[in-house]
Amino acid sequence: MLRPGIESMRGLLAFYGGADEMTSSLTNISVWVDLDAARQLDRFQPMLDLGKQFVDKGATFERPIMNYMTLWQLQPVPGN
């Protein structure tokens, strides 16, 4: 449902979703080429609509959506 729209957005490098059963929380982490590309999610209507369904069931969201600039990056060392 969300995947085709997110994958078609300009500048998407990666998107991860996760759940923590101990805290009953969900998180999305996405990586974009620049801040303007990342902010596309702020107005992506299918995601906003799905969020309303979660709120109707008692979920809360942290607002505003946080966007962070990359300071450093780890990559696997070849041969390890």
Backbone bond lengths (Angstrom), bond angles and torsions (degrees), N, CA, C in turn:
res aa  C-N    CA-C-N  psi(-1)  N-CA   C-N-CA  omega(-1)  CA-C   N-CA-C  phi
1 M - - - 1.438 - - 1.540 110.35 -
2 L 1.305 117.70 -55.44 1.463 120.64 179.32 1.522 112.06 -84.40
3 R 1.320 116.19 -31.27 1.462 120.66 -170.01 1.526 114.61 -54.92
4 P 1.344 118.94 -51.11 1.475 117.42 -177.60 1.527 112.76 -58.70
5 G 1.317 117.60 -40.67 1.456 120.67 -179.87 1.517 112.63 -66.84
6 I 1.326 116.63 -43.50 1.466 120.32 179.68 1.524 110.09 -66.34
7 E 1.328 116.56 -43.86 1.470 119.78 -178.92 1.524 112.49 -64.65
8 S 1.315 117.36 -24.36 1.472 119.54 -179.31 1.525 112.72 -86.66
9 M 1.325 117.65 -5.67 1.462 120.42 -178.65 1.527 111.25 -71.75
10 R 1.325 114.43 144.97 1.454 121.28 178.97 1.523 110.50 -63.01
11 G 1.323 115.91 130.42 1.449 121.08 170.05 1.513 117.70 86.45
12 L 1.314 118.65 4.33 1.468 119.81 179.42 1.526 109.83 -68.26
13 L 1.332 116.11 128.49 1.461 121.73 174.99 1.523 111.35 -105.74
14 A 1.337 117.19 -38.00 1.473 120.80 179.79 1.522 108.77 -163.91
15 F 1.326 115.98 153.31 1.468 121.50 177.16 1.524 107.51 -142.78
16 Y 1.318 115.62 129.34 1.461 121.96 -179.31 1.517 109.16 -128.04
17 G 1.303 116.49 142.23 1.460 122.18 172.70 1.514 108.05 -124.89
18 G 1.326 116.44 143.06 1.458 119.37 -178.55 1.514 111.24 -144.55
19 A 1.323 115.61 160.63 1.464 122.64 178.50 1.519 109.01 -134.64
20 D 1.323 115.46 141.98 1.464 122.58 175.00 1.520 107.41 -117.68
21 E 1.313 116.57 105.86 1.464 121.04 -177.73 1.523 112.29 -63.86
22 M 1.334 117.58 -33.22 1.470 120.98 -178.10 1.533 111.53 -64.65
23 T 1.318 117.82 -35.62 1.464 120.83 -178.30 1.528 112.55 -107.68
24 S 1.322 116.68 3.13 1.468 121.72 -178.02 1.535 110.76 51.45
25 S 1.317 115.69 46.74 1.461 119.33 -178.42 1.528 111.23 -125.55
26 L 1.305 114.38 154.03 1.458 122.78 177.20 1.515 108.11 -121.07
27 T 1.318 116.30 152.81 1.463 120.12 175.36 1.519 109.93 -144.39
28 N 1.305 115.38 149.30 1.458 122.53 171.77 1.517 107.26 -121.36
29 I 1.305 116.24 134.08 1.455 122.69 174.95 1.525 106.46 -125.03
30 S 1.312 115.96 127.67 1.458 118.71 177.72 1.521 108.96 -131.31
31 V 1.319 114.88 152.66 1.458 122.22 -178.22 1.530 107.05 -123.32
32 W 1.332 114.49 129.15 1.460 121.28 -174.46 1.520 110.43 -130.35
33 V 1.319 115.95 163.57 1.456 120.29 -179.42 1.528 112.42 -72.68
34 D 1.338 117.44 -26.98 1.462 120.53 178.76 1.531 109.40 -160.10
35 L 1.318 115.54 172.19 1.460 121.53 -175.35 1.521 112.34 -65.28
36 D 1.320 117.76 -39.19 1.466 119.47 177.99 1.520 111.45 -61.11
37 A 1.308 116.89 -39.05 1.465 120.18 177.41 1.523 110.17 -65.05
38 A 1.311 117.55 -43.53 1.468 121.24 179.99 1.521 111.34 -61.25
39 R 1.293 117.06 -37.49 1.473 121.28 -176.88 1.520 113.59 -70.75
40 Q 1.335 117.43 -6.61 1.462 119.50 174.31 1.521 110.94 -59.33
41 L 1.328 116.86 -33.35 1.467 120.05 -179.70 1.520 112.41 -65.86
42 D 1.335 117.32 -26.41 1.466 121.12 -179.88 1.519 112.23 -60.79
43 R 1.318 116.86 -25.57 1.458 120.92 -176.91 1.536 112.88 -123.08
44 F 1.320 117.04 15.88 1.471 121.66 179.95 1.532 108.19 -76.69
45 Q 1.316 116.07 101.10 1.461 121.87 -170.34 1.527 114.62 -56.12
46 P 1.339 120.43 -42.85 1.471 118.17 177.99 1.530 113.05 -57.84
47 M 1.332 118.13 -36.16 1.460 120.70 178.57 1.535 110.21 -71.73
48 L 1.320 116.70 -40.26 1.464 120.65 177.51 1.528 110.55 -62.56
49 D 1.326 116.69 -41.56 1.472 120.90 178.61 1.524 111.11 -64.19
50 L 1.329 116.65 -42.42 1.467 120.18 178.81 1.524 110.41 -65.39
51 G 1.317 116.82 -36.90 1.452 120.53 177.15 1.518 111.99 -59.67
52 K 1.331 116.94 -38.79 1.470 121.13 178.08 1.528 110.72 -60.69
53 Q 1.329 117.21 -37.21 1.471 120.56 178.26 1.527 110.67 -64.55
54 F 1.332 116.93 -39.91 1.467 120.17 177.43 1.531 110.63 -66.09
55 V 1.321 117.51 -41.91 1.468 121.57 178.69 1.525 110.29 -61.32
56 D 1.323 116.96 -40.97 1.468 120.88 178.39 1.527 111.87 -60.52
57 K 1.336 116.68 -23.00 1.469 121.22 179.33 1.528 111.81 -99.04
58 G 1.351 116.83 8.62 1.450 120.42 174.44 1.512 116.30 103.78
59 A 1.316 117.84 2.43 1.470 120.64 -179.91 1.529 110.56 -74.10
60 T 1.311 115.14 154.99 1.466 121.08 172.44 1.526 107.84 -125.60
61 F 1.300 115.40 154.74 1.458 121.75 -179.91 1.518 109.30 -124.15
62 E 1.315 116.13 144.35 1.457 120.60 173.39 1.523 108.11 -80.64
63 R 1.299 115.94 128.29 1.448 122.15 178.65 1.510 108.65 -130.59
64 P 1.302 119.69 146.41 1.456 125.05 -0.04 1.523 111.10 -73.32
65 I 1.327 115.57 166.60 1.458 120.49 173.63 1.523 107.54 -65.26
66 M 1.311 116.08 129.77 1.465 121.09 -177.13 1.528 110.25 -87.42
67 N 1.307 115.75 136.43 1.464 122.38 174.96 1.524 107.65 -125.19
68 Y 1.311 116.44 127.91 1.462 122.20 -176.72 1.516 110.00 -118.72
69 M 1.310 116.00 141.04 1.461 121.49 173.35 1.527 107.79 -83.44
70 T 1.319 116.81 143.76 1.461 121.35 179.42 1.524 109.72 -71.32
71 L 1.327 115.76 129.12 1.461 121.48 176.33 1.522 111.73 -100.60
72 W 1.333 116.15 -34.65 1.451 120.77 178.76 1.514 108.39 -157.49
73 Q 1.337 115.75 168.26 1.457 121.63 -175.42 1.514 109.61 -146.62
74 L 1.321 116.30 138.65 1.461 122.40 172.79 1.520 108.71 -105.25
75 Q 1.308 116.26 139.57 1.454 121.82 174.51 1.513 107.85 -133.89
76 P 1.326 117.23 147.95 1.466 118.95 178.18 1.524 111.67 -57.14
77 V 1.328 115.81 141.68 1.453 121.42 176.44 1.529 107.68 -84.09
78 P 1.333 117.20 125.96 1.474 118.99 -179.03 1.534 110.87 -54.64
79 G 1.308 115.31 136.21 1.459 120.97 177.66 1.528 114.43 90.53
80 N 1.316 117.97 -2.33 1.478 120.97 177.72 1.496 111.31 -106.49
